[in-house]
Amino acid sequence: MAARLARLAPDYARGATGVTTNERCPSAQHVSWATMFRRDRSAEADTGVPTVAPEPEHASGKGRPTPTRKEAEAARKQRAKPALTKKEARKRQKEAARAERDLTYKAMQAGDENAFPPRDRGPVRRYVRDMVDGRRLLTEFFLPVMIGILALSLLPIPALVQTITLTWLVAIVLVFAELTWLGLRLRKGVAERFGDEAGKGNVMYGVIRATQLRRLRLPKPVVKPGQPPRP
């Protein structure tokens, strides 16, 4: 029975056409599972739809400006730069502070108000400096006189000691009277010109400047003795 079915199978497969399946499609017998499930690239080409490849993980930063070569080189040097010790860090801070002081000193000597310290900026402080610099004051010689009196007081001469003591008292009275008069003038002038916008500390600012020698004052005096303050 089995032998008879085996003989009839080719005839049944041939059917009405008289051609077997293997005869109709000879390549069908060579079809493998890998071929059946493999993507047909010719079909994608026929549809005209391009295949989009997934972006790599490192493309998450897309949209940022590409760093220039100079910036990349600076970043590389910064990464390769060794960490500073505490001693080196303090040294660099001191050097930076010294450089800043030098720039400020040069600016105050040249009269560049944009580089002045905050306490010396503004029209009010400029007006106070001009009022002090425009007057001849005995107060600016107070410190040199005091140093001279202290040096002479070391000499073992009784008569000289009495003279020095009297000179000391007279100098203190004169300085106190002159600074009081200057403070009143400064307060009145600032109030008349700037009113409530003047702020605080202007009188003390002028008094301290008056006790300094003219050639040592910073910012450098602009007006000469006898000239009025600048507008």
HELIX and SHEET records of a PDB file:
HELIX    1   1 ALA A    2  ARG A   14  1                                  13    
HELIX    2   2 THR A   21  ARG A   24  1                                   4    
HELIX    3   3 PRO A   26  HIS A   30  5                                   5    
HELIX    4   4 TRP A   33  PHE A   37  1                                   5    
HELIX    5   5 ARG A   41  THR A   47  1                                   7    
HELIX    6   6 GLU A   57  GLY A   61  5                                   5    
HELIX    7   7 ARG A   69  ALA A   80  1                                  12    
HELIX    8   8 LYS A   86  ALA A  110  1                                  25    
HELIX    9   9 GLU A  113  ALA A  115  5                                   3    
HELIX   10  10 PRO A  118  ASP A  120  5                                   3    
HELIX   11  11 PRO A  123  ASP A  133  1                                  11    
HELIX   12  12 THR A  139  PHE A  141  5                                   3    
HELIX   13  13 PHE A  142  LEU A  152  1                                  11    
HELIX   14  14 PRO A  158  PHE A  194  1                                  37    
HELIX   15  15 GLY A  195  ALA A  198  5                                   4    
HELIX   16  16 ASN A  202  ALA A  210  1                                   9    
HELIX   17  17 ARG A  214  LEU A  216  5                                   3    
END                                                                             
